[in-house]
Amino acid sequence: MSAHADLCAMLGAVETRSVSPVFVGRAGELTALTEALSRATAGEPQALLIGGEAGVGKTRLIEEFLDAACERGAVVALGGCVELGADGLPFAPFATALRSLHRRLPGELLAAAHGHEAELARLLPELGDPGGQDSSDEDSTARLFELTVRLLERLAADRTIVLVLEDLHWADASTRHLLTYLLRTLRRGRIAVVASYRADDIHRRHPLRPLLAELDRLRTIRRIELARFSRTEVHRQLTGILAAEPDPGLVDEVFERSDGNAFFVEELVVSHEAGCAAGQLSDSLRDLLLVRVETLPEDAQRVARIVAEGGSTVEYGLLAAVARLSEDDLIEALRAAVGANILLAAPDGDGYRFRHSLVREAVSDDLLPGERSRLNRRYAEALEADPTLVRADERANRLATYWYHAHDPAKALPAVLGASVATRKRHAYAEQLSLLERAMELWDKAPAETRDSLRPIDYADAYPACGCDPDTTSLRFLDLLAEAAVAARLSGERERAAKICRTALRILDDENDPLRAAWFWTETARLQSNLGRGDGWPEIARAQELVKGLPPSAVHATVLVGAAGWGMLRNPGPEALAAAERAVEYARFVKNEPIELNARITLGTIMVSAGDTEGGLAALHQARERTIALGQFHEATRAHINISSSLEALGRSREAVEIATTGIDLARSRGLVDSAGWIRANLSESLLSLGEWDRSKEEAEELLRSGASSTKPGGTALLQLAHLAAARGEPARAAEHLAEARSRYGTRDPIPQYTLPMAQVEIAIAAAEGRLADVRHQLAAMADAGFPPGTHRYGWPLVLTAVTAEADSRGLPAADEGRAEALDVVRRCVRGLAVQAPVWEAYSLQVSEELARAEGRDTAARWAEVVAAYEPVERPHQLARARHRLADALLVEGGRREEATALLREAHATAVRLGARPLREDVELLAARARLSLAAEKPPAAAEPGDDTFGLTPREQAVLGLVAAGRTNRQIAEELFISPKTASVHVSNILAKLGVSGRGEAAALAHRLHLLDPAL
């Protein structure tokens, strides 16, 4: 242990009488914490948030809880958010807590981090070198978060861990995002997460406020709000501090002055003990805190002011360099401050902090402006002279903050830029953005010679290098804007990113720099789509105009990739194919393999959509293998996304499941949360096609629980659940899932892979609820929009759902009007849909035969062709529906009852296994109508001429025929020569026997099951 560490340990043992040795109150809160610890020990992760005003006793409650946790053998890791001037250090509480775990469990932590040391070193530098110029993308932060959660889960597999994060009101954005991710995704391990914050600091615009609101929606998190002490509790606190029964007058005075705030109770007692009469106490509690400091010796006061401006904790060596006192004088000053309970030794024994942040804030606020600047300058100069005075992971940020608050733009600007690079390497993009915006603020204030001396450190994504010698070319303001735009996008601040791009484009209006302008337009296109303000095509088109005729470049290739990607999702035709081919060519020419691989994945996907099935799949697989070989896992998982989607489009769902499963494993192993979400959405879709409905539901629900749930993959998961609910006869639930999916997709950028499946679900819901007019309206809207190449996978199921509704409603008087036009729309849709795989040939045959059924001309022979087409393509639900229709046709044509029975039994077994209630009921109704047994052991009964159906009497059959023709009760009575009341009774009996709720359903059922035809 170093000499100053010995000193910290010695001074940390100085007795302080103002802290009550008795833990007062909080019995319910402490019980809640210990019960949560018990549940965590049993393997159920726990999360608790402790809120309360400054000084109310949050830290003391946590200390008591941690003592109890240690007694039970738990491993405690404590981390606090750091206030450094007005800035927080990225991931500060997590870094501190992980450092504590590394000290306590070095071997176990290294084993848990195995294979991901470089990535996790962004949080815990002790694990090694985090690497240099790794790519920054939308998945990089999520990857770090996922690996952190998995590290904690592994550590907590065999031991109970209590992770405490204090002072969330000071948390930086990256810390808040990581905490949110942790609390949303932590599902296993013996771990309890406890976080505290100042409730009185959380004003309406405080950045912690939306986080608290989001966490409130998670039912797995418990909020504990600490109230102030009652008079009885203040009495107990005073008794503990004074070690004697307090005077009742003192209790009244202290309770009134402190209003039950535990910390102010202690401070008031100290003042009383120092000889101040109750009436002489300061009117301001803030002044009271300063009076405590002002009673210290001059050197101790000076040290306190220095520590107040240095941050939450100041290292001893840094403090000594800034204080410029002799070692003996510094030790005496520290002894006085610690003895007065103003300062405390830091928990790690390497520095000092204020016992309570309220005292530090009071001292800092009391500094004169010039005094504050001078202290920050001293801190910066000391740190420049000896960078080892602070930990390496904090050095750049603290130096930037000190110089900034020293009000020296010439020194602050390069320091802030250096900190922005260090912060980006930790994937703390929100903090990088703040630093870059600070650099923009300093840009015009800094001397010209300072700006001219700055050099581009690197370039954002494909942002164009100037083509000049980097050793002699100065950094430009546009370069700052480009970095800031990317940082804003990666941190989720898309609105700010769009504003930065607009600023850059205004500057570029006066400059002849088409490559930089094209880059900003491409970035703007992406943001327009992400913000739901359009599809981004006008911006892409503008970028294409700017690069037209220019020599090949990375920017040119990026623009072409953007155009190809836009076409791949919205209109994968010849233009998109040509753009993708040129993007590959340009990227190869400029030797930018990452862009080339991205373009090759897009190209392969478009080739599949255009009909070059094997060529496109081969290109996708080659790109996948190459990205894995190069360690470009983000692009590798994108290849898995597109391959699994392409295979599903070809009806090769079993292969799609295999590639999706491999892709999820790869994405999970690399912490690529969003990529895993996209692949899991594809997996859920393929499982639904294969009839593995329960597993499809599990995958969709797992996606919604994951960190990708708020993005478009979450929308696709909801869409699969909507499909499933509709197929299982739950239209209300399907409508709920559909509405939520639509809200996630947005409405400003209609992409066919979302709009067409949503329309299909909407048609299915309308059909189930008997809203045929809505079915026709929705189909007509989709027909007018058209079916771009590659969308047949969505178009055929949509058209089939609509035409089946038409066929099921045949014979209903209300459906006759507009039927011919509706069936013409179906035929128009069919002409626009490709049939490039056996599964879509089966769909095409089924649609054709449903068209025939809607017109009363379907035949058993043609339904047999549909069944034969479905049998080899692994679509069990569609096969069962086709078998049901074939059995119906056989029974109508007569003479093949055994064959119909076998078909109905197979369809029924499938419907039962899938939980497809509508199909099961249709099969059971047809079997009952035809007097066929669905039980395999019973032979089919011979039809008995004259048998009633569903117990309907001949008179009821006659009434049913008139109901199906649209007659009212009065009209039925007149035609059958009975009274209207008798007709009404007959109708009620018919509805009850058929198990339907209305005349329309009865009529539809009668036509669908041929109840008005001669006996089957």
N, C-alpha and C positions, 0 to 999 in steps of 0.2 A: 504494500500500500504506500502511495506517495505521501510526502510530508503534509501537503495541503489536505489530502484525504483523511490523514490522522487528525488534523485540526478540525475538519468538518465533523468527524465522528465524535471528537471530544466536546465540541461546542453543541452538537446535537443532543448531548446528554445533560445540558444545563437545565435545571428544574424551572418550570414556569408555573406560577401559582394561579394564573388567571384561568387556566383550563380546569374545568370541574372534573375531579376524579370519579364522579358518579355519573353514569349514563342516565339521562333524565328522559322519561316519556318514550315515545316512538315504539311502544310495545307491539302495536299492530303492524307497523311497517317492518320492524325487525322480524316478526313472525312470518310475514309474507316473503321476505328475502330468504329466510332459513327453509321455509317450505319449498321455495323454488330450488334451493340448493339440493334438497332431498330428491326432488323430481329429476334434477339434472344428474345426480349420482345414479339414479335408476335408469339412465339412458335417454331421458326426454329433454332435449335442449330447451333452455329457458332464456327469456329476454325480459328485462325490466328497465324502465326509465324512471329516474328519480328527479323530480322537479321541485323547485322552491326558491324563494327569494334569496339574495345574497345574505349570508350570515345566519340562515335559519337552522343549519345543522346537517346539511347533506353529507359533508365529508365525515363528520363524527359518526353518523349512522353507518356510512360505508365502512369506516374503520372497525366499528363493533361487529358488523357482518363479516368482514374479512378475518377478524380474530376467530369467530366461530367457524368459518370455513377452514382455516388452517388447523384448528383443533380436530376437525373431521378428516384431515389428510388431503384436502384439496390443494391444488397448485394455483397460486394467485399471480396474475399478471396485471399490473396497474399501469395505465398510460393516461396522460393528461393532455388536453389540447393546449397549444402554446400561443399566447398572445405576444407577438413581437412587433411592438409599435402598433400599427393598425393591421398587421399582416399575420396570417397563420402559416405555419410550416406544413407542407404537404404530408399527409398521413402521420403527423407527429404522434398522436396517441397510439396508433397501431404499431409504429416503429418502436416506440418505447416499450410497449407490452411484449412485442416479439423479442426484443432485446432481453427483457427479463426472462422470458421462457428459454431463450438460448443460454442464458447463464444457469438457469435451474435445471434444464433438460438438454444439455448440449448434444448428446448422442441421439436422443430420441427425435429432436427437432431436425437434425441433419438427415436422419432416416426418413422422416415424414416429407422432407423437401427434396428427396433424391430425384434427380432427373430434371428438376426445375429450379436449381439453385440460382442460375443467372437471372431468371425472371423475378424470383422472389427477393433477390438482392436489391431490387428497386425499393423494397420496404425495409429490408434488413441487410445493410451492406456487409455485415460480418459473414454472409453466405458466399461472397465472392464478387467478381466483376459483373455488373449488370449488363455489360456489352455496350457497344458504341452505337453505330448508325443502324439500328434495327428499324424496320419500317413502322410508321405510325399509321394506324387504320382504326376503323370503327370498333374493331374487336380487341384492340390492344389493352384498353383499360378493363374491359370485361374479362379478358383473359387473366390479367393480374388479380382481379377480384375473385374469380373462380378458383384460382390456385391458392389464394389466401384462405378461402373458406375450406378447401380440401385439406390444407395444412392443419388448420385448427381441428377439423374433424378427425384426422388421423391421430393427432396428439391426444385428443379427448377420447379415443377409443378404449384406452386401458386405464385412464385416470380421470378424476374430476378436475376440470379447469374452470377457474372463475376469472373472466376477462372484464376488467373495470376500465371504463373510458370516462374521464372526468371533464367537466367544463365544456360541454358540447356547444355552448353559446359562442365559444371562440373557434369552433371547428372550421377548418378550411373546406372548400367545396368537395375536394377529393375524399377527405375523411367522411363527410356526410354521405357521399355516394357509396363509399365502401361499407359504411355501417348499414345503410339501407339494404344493400345487396346481401350482406351477411345475415341480417335479421329476416329477410324474405326467403333465403335459400338454405339456411342452416336447418337440417332435418335429422341429423343423427350425431351421436357422440355425447359424452358426459360433460356438458359445457353449459355454463350460465354466463350470460352477457349482461352486465349492469352498466348503465350510462347515466350521467347526471348533467343537469343544466340549470342555469339561473332562469327561473320563470319570469322574474321581473324585468329581465333584459330582452325578452322576446316580444318586441313591438310588432306592429302590423306588417312591416316590411322586412323584418329580420329574416335572413336566409334559412334559419332553423325552423321557422314557422311552418312552411309547406312540408318539411320532412316530418315534423311531429304529426301533422294532419294525415300524412300518408301512413305513418306507423300506427296511428289510431285505427286505421281500417284493417290492420292485421290483427286478427283475434288472438294470435299467439303471443302478443306483447302486453305486458301489464304496466300501467302507469301508476306511480306512487307520488302523490303531491304532499309535501310537508307543510303543515300549518305552523303558525307561530305558537309559542308556549302559552299556556294558561297561567294565571297568577300562581296556582298551586305548583305548577312545574317550575316557574321562575323561583319560587321559594325553595324548592328542592335543589335547583341549580346553585343558588346562593349559598345554601347550607354546605354543599359539596366544595365550593370554592373557598369559603371562609373556614371550613372545618369547624363550624360552630353555628348555633341558631342565630339567624340574622334578626336585627331589630325590625319589628313590623313596619315602622315608618320607612326604613330603607327598602324593604320589599315593595311597598306601595310606590315609592319614588322611582325605583329602578324599573318596575313593571310598567309604570306609566311612561317613563322616558324611552324605554327600549321597545315598548309595544310587543313584548314577547319574543323579540329577535335574539336568539341565543348568543350570537357574537357580540351584539351591543350590550347585552347583560354583562358579559365578561369585561368589556372595556369600561363600562360604568363602575364596576366593582374595583377595577384597578385604579381609576381616578379617585374613588372614595378612599381606598387604602392609602393613596398617595397624600391624603390630607385635604382633598377638596370636599367641602361641605355640600350637601345635596343641592342647596340653592345656588351654589357657585359653579355648578356644572355648566359647560358650554351649551349655548342654545342650539348649536349645530353639531350633530353627531360626526359629520365630516371633520369639523374643527376639532372635535374631541380626539379623533384619530391622529390628527396632526400634532395636537398637544402632546400626545404620547411620544411621538418622534422627537419633538422639540425639547423634551426633557433629557434626551441623550447627549453625551459629550459631542463636541463639534465634529470630530473625525467620524464618529459613528453616524451622525446625521448625514455627513457628506457621503459615506458609504451607502447609506440607505437610499439617498437620491440617485446615486450611480446605479444601484441594483434595480431601482424602479424603472429606469429608462432602458435597461439592458434586455428586458424580456421577462418571461415567467421565471426562468432560472438563469443565473449567470455563473459560469465556471470560475473557479478560484483564480486560475492563471490569468484569465481575461480581466477579472475584477482588479487584480493586482496591477496589471498593465495600465488600466484606465485610471485607477485611484491615485497612482504615483505616490503612494505612501511607503515608508519603510516597512519591512515585514513585521517588525514588532508593533509599529503603530497600527498597521492593518489588522493584526491579530487582536489587539486591544479594542479596536473599533468594532470588529465583528463580535468579540466577546460581549461587549456592552449591548449591541443590537440583539443578539441571540438571548442574552440574559433578560432583556426587557420583553422578550417574546414578540419582537418585531420581525426578526429574520429567523429562518430555520435552515439547517443543513439539508441539502437536497437528498432525496432517498438513496440515490446511487453514490453518495459521498463525494461528489466532485464539484460542488458549487453551493450556491445559496439562493433562497427564494424568500419572499414574504410569507409569514404565517397565514395571512389571509389576503386575498386579492383586493379586498376593499381598502386595506391600508396602502397597498402598492398604488392603487388608482388615486387615492387621496394625495399621496406624495408626488406622483407623476403629474397630476393636475396642478399641483402647487408650484411646479417648475416654471421659471420665466422662459419666454420663447427663445431668447438667445442662449440661455443655459441649456435648454433641451438640444438645440443644434450643436452646441459645443460638446456635450456629452456623446452625442451620436458620432460626431467627427472623431472623438477620441476612440470610441469603440471601433470604428472603421479603420483608423490608422493602426491600432493595436493588432487587429485581425490581419491586415495586410502585411504587417511586419512579421507576424508569426501565425501562419494559417493553422498550425496544430493546436491552437488554443481552444478550438471547438471541434466537434465531430465533423468528419468530412461530408456527411450527407446533409449537414445544416449550413456549411460554410458559405456557399454561394448565395443562398437566400438571405442569410443574416448580414453578409457584407452589403448586398444590394439594399436592404432595408436601412442599415445604418447610414449609408451614403445618401440615400434618398431623404431621410429625415435630418441629415446634416445640411440640406439645401445647397448641395454642390453638384449642379447638373453635369459638369465636366467629368466628375468622378462617378456620379450615379448612373449615367447612361450606359457606359460599358459594363458596369457591375450588374445592372438590371438585365442587360442582354445576356450576360454570362449565366445569371440565375435562371433565365427563361430556358436556356438550353439544358441546364441541369434538371430543371423541373420537368421538361418534356421527356427526358430519358427515364423519368420515374412514372411516366404515363399520367402525370398530374396535369392534365390539359387545362382545367379551369384555372389553376394557379399560373400556368404558363401564359394563358390569355391575360390575366390580370397584370402580369409583369410586362407583357408586350404593350398593353394599353398604357402602362406607366412609362414605357420607353417612348411611345408616341407623344405623351404629355411632355417629356423631357427633350424631345427632338429639337424643337426650335429654341429651347432655352440653352442648350449646350453650345459651346463655341464651335465655329465652323471647323477649326483644326481638329477638334475632338471627333466630329462626325466624319471628317475626311480620313481619320485614322482607323475607323471601324471597317472591318472586313466581313463579307458574308461568311457565316460559319457553315451553313449548308443551305439547301433550298427545299421549300415545302413541296412534297410529292414531285410532280413533273414540272413545277414552276421553272421557267427557263433561266438557265445561267446566262450571264451577259455575253459570254464568249470572249471575255477579256481575262487578263492575268489576275487571278484572285489576290496575288500579293500586292498589286498596285491599284486595284479597283475598289472603290469605296462602297460600303453598304448604302443602299438607297431606301428612302422612305417606303417605296412600293414593296421592297423586300420585307419590311416589317409588316405591312398590311397583308401580304400573302401568308406569312407565318401565323399572323393573328387570325386570319380567316379560317385556316385549317384547324388551329387550336380551338376556335369557337365551335366549329362543326364537330370536332371529336369530343368536346366536352358537353355536347348537347345544346349549346347556345346558338341555335341556328338563326334566330332573329338577329343576334349580334353579328354573326358571320355574314348574313345578307347585307347588313348595313355597312360592314367593312368593305365588302365587294363593291357596293355602290360608290363608296368613297374612292376606291381605287379606279373604278371605271371613269369617274368624273375627272380624275387627274389625268388618266390616259387619253381623254378626249383631246387634250392639248399636246399630246406626244405621239410620235410615230413609232410605236412599239407594238406591232400586231400580235407577236407571240404572247407578250404579257397580257394584252387585252383578251386574247383568245382563252388564255388560262383562267382569267377571272370570269369570263362569260361561262366557261364550262363549269366552274365552281358554282356560279349562280344558278345554272340549270339544275344541278343536283339539289341545291337548297330550295329552289322553287317546288320541286317534287316533294322533298321532305317536309316542307311547311304546308303542303296541301294547297298551294296557290296556283297550280297549273302543272302541266306535264313536262315543262322544261324545254320543249322543242324550239320555241323562238330563240332562246338563249344558245342552244346547240347550233341552230342554223346560223346565228350571228358569228359564232366561233368558227364555223366552217368557212364562212366568207372571208374571215380575217386570215386564215392560214392558206387559202387557195392560192396556188402558184408559188408558195414559199418552199424552200428546200426541206426535205424530210427532217423532222425533229421529234423529240419526245413529246412536246406539246401537241404537235400535229397528230401523232399517233394517239395521244390521249383524247383529243377531240373526236377522232374517228371511232375510237372505242366507245366513247359516249354516244355517238350517233348510232352505232351498231347495237349497243345495249338498249337504247331507246326503242329501236325497231324490233329487237328480239322480244321485248315485252308487249309491244303494242301493234306492230305490223311487220312480222318477220318475212318481208318480201325481198325482191331483187335489190332494192336500194340498201336495205340493212345488210344483206349478204355482201354486196360490193364494199360497203364501208368496213365491214369486219375483215375482209380480205386485204384491203389497203392498210388497215391498222396493223395487221400482222406484218405486212411488207415493210411499212415505215419503221416499226419497232425493231425489226431485224436489221434494217439499214443503219439505224443509230445505235445498234447493239444494246438495246434496253430490254433484256429478257423478261423482267417482271411484267412490263406492259405487253410484251409479245404473248406471254402465256395467258394473261387476262383476255387479250383479243382472241386467242385460239379457242378458249373456252366459249366465248360468245359465238365465234364462227361455227364451232361444232354444233352448238345448240340450234342455230339458225338453219344449218344444213339438215338436221333431223326434221325440223318443222317444214322445210321446203321439199322433203321427200327423199333426200339422199340419206337414208337411214343408216346404212352400215358405214358410209364415209364419215358421217357426223359423229357417230358413236366412237369410231376409231380415233378421230381427232380429239374427242373429249378424254378418252382413256389415255392417250399419249400425253396430253397436257397434265392430267392428274398425276401420272407417274413422274413426269419431269418436275412438277412443283414439289412433290414429296421428296424427291432426290435433292432438290436445292434447299429444302427446309422452308419453303414458302407455304406455310400451312394454311394461311388465310385463303390463298388461291386454290390450294389443294381441296379444302372443304367446299369452296365454291364449285369446283369440278364435281364433287360428290352430289351437291345440290342439283346441278344441271343434268348429270347423268341419270340420277334417280327419277327426276321429273321427265326426262326424255323417254326413259324406259316405260314409265307409266303411260305416257302419251301413245306408245306403241302397243299398249295392252300387255306388256311383259312385266306384270306387277310382281311376280315372284322374284325376278332378277332385281327389280327396283328395291324390294325389301332388303335383299342381300347387300346391295351397294349402299343403301341408306344406313343399315346397321353398322357397316364398316366405317362410314363417314361420321356417324355419331361417336363411335369409339375414338376416332382420330380427333374430332373437335373437342371432346371431353378431355382427352389426354393433353391437349394444348391449351385448354381453358378458353376455347372459342365459343362463347355462350350463344351469341346471335347465330353463328353458323350452325351450331347444334340445333338451334330452334328451327331454322329453315329446313334442315334435313329431317328433323322429327316431324314437321308438318307434312313433308312428302311421304314419310313412312306411314303416318296415320291415314293418308289418302289411299295408299296402295293396300294397306290392310283392310280398309273399308271395301275396296274393290274385290279383294280375295275372300270376302265373307268372314274375316276374323274381326267381327264388329266389337267385341269386348276389348280385344287388345288395341284396336284402333282408338277406342274411347280412352283407354289407359294412357296411350301415347299422347293424345291431345290434351288430356288433363295434366299430364306430367309437364308438357310444354307450358301450359298456363301457370304452373307453379314455378317455372324456371325464370331466370333473369331475362329471357327473351320474350316474356309474356306480353309486354306492353307494345311490342313492335308488330309489324305486319305478319310475322310467323304466328303470333298470338291470334291475329284475325283469322288466319287459315285454320288454326286449331278449332276456333269457335265455329268456323264454317263446316268443318268435318262433323262436329257435334250436332250442328243444325241438320245436316244430311241424315245423320243417324237417327235423330229424334223424329224427323219426318218419316223415315222408312219404318220406324217402330210405332207409328201412329200417335205421336205426341206433337201435334201441330203448335200448341201454345208454347211448349218448350223450344221447339224449332224456331219459332218467331223471336223468342228472347235471345237465343244464340245468334240469330241472323242480325238482329238490331245491334248487338254489341260488336259483331264482326264488321258491320258496315261503318260503325263509328271509328274503328281502328284503321280501316282502309282509307277513310275520307271520301269526299265526293268530287274533288277538283281535278283528279287525275284518274279517269276511268281506264283501268287496265283490264283487258279481257279475261285474264286468268283469275280475276276477282269478280268482275261484274257478271260474267256468264254463270258461274256456279251459284252466285247469290240469286240470280234470276231464276235458276232451276229450283232452288229451295222455296223461293217466293211462290212459284207456280205450284209446287207440291203442297204448300200450306193452303193456298187458295182452293186447290182441287179437293183437299181433305175437308175443307169447310163449305164446299158446295158453291164457291164463288167463281162460276165459269166465266163470267164477264171479265174478272180480273186475270184469269188464266189467259184469255185471248188478248187482253190489252198488253200484258207483259211479253207474250210471245211476239206480238206485232212490233213492240219496241225493240226487241233483240234482233228481229229480222231486218228492221230498218237500219240498225247499227251495223249489221253484217257480221260475218264470221271470218276474221283474218286467217291466213295460213297458220296451221299448227294449233288452232283452237277447236278442232273437231272433237278432241277429248272432252271438252265442255259442252260443245254444241249438240252432239248426239244425245247425251242424257237429258239435256234441256228439252229438245224437241220430242223425245220419247215421253217425257213426263206430261207435256202439253197434249200430245195426240192421244195418250191414254185417257186423260180427263175427258176429251171429246168422245172417245169410244164408250166410256162408262156412262156418259150422259145421253147416249142415243135413245131416242124414244121419249125423252122428256119434252113436253110442249114448249117449256120455257127456253130450251136449248136449241130449238129448231131455227129461230131467227138468228142469222149470222153464222150458221154452221158452215155453209158452203164457203164463205169468205175465209173463215178460220182454217178450214182444211186447205184452202189455196195458200195461205200463209205457211202452213206446214210444208207443203210441196216446194214452196219457194226456198224455205230454209234447207230442205234436203238437197236441193240443187247446189247450194253453196258449201256443202260439207264434204270433206275428203273421206275416202275409204281406203286408208293405206296400211291397214293391218287387219287380221282376222277378227279381232274383237269388234272393230267398227263395221265390218261386214255383217256381223251378227246384229249389231244395233240397227244397221240400215234395213235388214230384213224385218226386224221386229217393228220398226217404225212403219214400214210399208204395210205390214199386216194389221197393225192397229188402225192405220188409215182405212184399210178395207173393212175392219170391224166397225169403225165409226160410220161407214156407209152401208153396213149390213151385208157385206159380200166376202167376209173372211171364210177360209176353208181349213179343214183339218190338214190337208196335204201341205198347204203353205205354212201352217203353224209347225208342222213336223220339220220343215226346212229350218225354221227359226231355232227349234230345239237342237237340231243337229249342228247348227252353227255355233251355239253356245257351249255345247258339251266339251270341246277341247280347250276352251280359253279361260277357264277358272274364273267364272263370274257366277257364283252359286245363286245369288238373289235373282239375277236376271234369268238364269236357267229355270229356277223354280217358277217364276212368273210365266215364262213361256210354256212350261209343262202344264200349268193350270189352264192356260188358254187352249192348249191342244186338247186337254181332257174335255173342256167345255165344248169345243168344236166336235169332238168325236161323239159326245153324248147327243148333241143336237142332230148330227147326221145319222146316229143310231147304229146299233149292231156291234160295237166294239167296247163293251162295258168293262171287260177285264183289263184291256189296255188302258182305259181311262182311269180305272181304279189304281193301277200301278203308278200312273203318272201323278195322280192326286196324293198318293201316299208319299212319293218322293218329294213332291212340292211341300207337303205338310211337314215332313221331317225337317226339311231345310228351314221352313218358316219358324218352326219351334226352336230349332238350334240358334237361329239368328235373333230371335225375339221380334220378328217382323209381324206384328199383330195384324195389320190390315191384310197382308197376304194370307196369314193363317185363317182369319175369319172368312175371307173369300173362298178358300179351299173348303173349309168346313161347311159353309152354306151350300156350295155346289154339291158336295158329297151328300148332305142331308136332302137336298132337292132331288137328287138322283137315287136316293136310297142305297148309297154305297158306303161300305165300312172303311174307315181309315186305319183300323186295327189290322195288322198283317195276318193274324191268325184266323180271321173270319172271311169266308168267301163272299164275294159280292152277291147281294140278294137280287133275285129277278124282279124286274119292274112289274108292278101290279096295275093293270089298266084301271083308271078311275081313282087311283090313290090321291088323296088331298095332299097338298104341299104345305108344310109348316102348320098343319092342322086347320087350314082354311076350308071353310064349307063352300059348296058351290055358289051360294049367294054371295059370300065374302070374296070369292074369286071374281065374280061379276062386278062387284063394287070396286075391287082393286083395279080391274081393267079400266073402269071409268075414271078412277083417281089418276091412273097413269096417263089418261087422255086429257087430264087437266080440268075435269068437271068439278063443280062445287057440290056441296051436300044437297042443295035444293035441286040442282040439275040432275044429280044421281037419283033423287027421290022421284022426280018427274019421269025419268026414263025407265025406272024399275017399278013404277006404280007403288011406291011406299012413301011413308011420311018422312019429312026432313029429319025429324028426331030419330027415327029408325035408321036412316042413312048415317047419321052422326054416330050412333052406337056401333054400327058395322065398321065404320072407319076407325073408331077407337080400338075395337077388337083386332082389326088388321094390324094396326101399329104395334100393339102389344105382342101379337104372335110373331111378327117379323123382327121385333126388337129394335125398332127405329123410333125416332122422335118426331118425325114430321111427314107430311104427305109427299114432299119432294124426294126424301130418302126412300120412302116406300116405293114410289114410282121407279126410281133409279134401280133399286134392288130387284124389282119385278122384271125389268128389262134385262139387267145384267145376268140374272139367274134363269131367264126364260120362264118365269112363273106363269106367264100368260099363254105360253105355247103348249102344245100337247105334251103329255108326260114324257120325260126323257127315257 
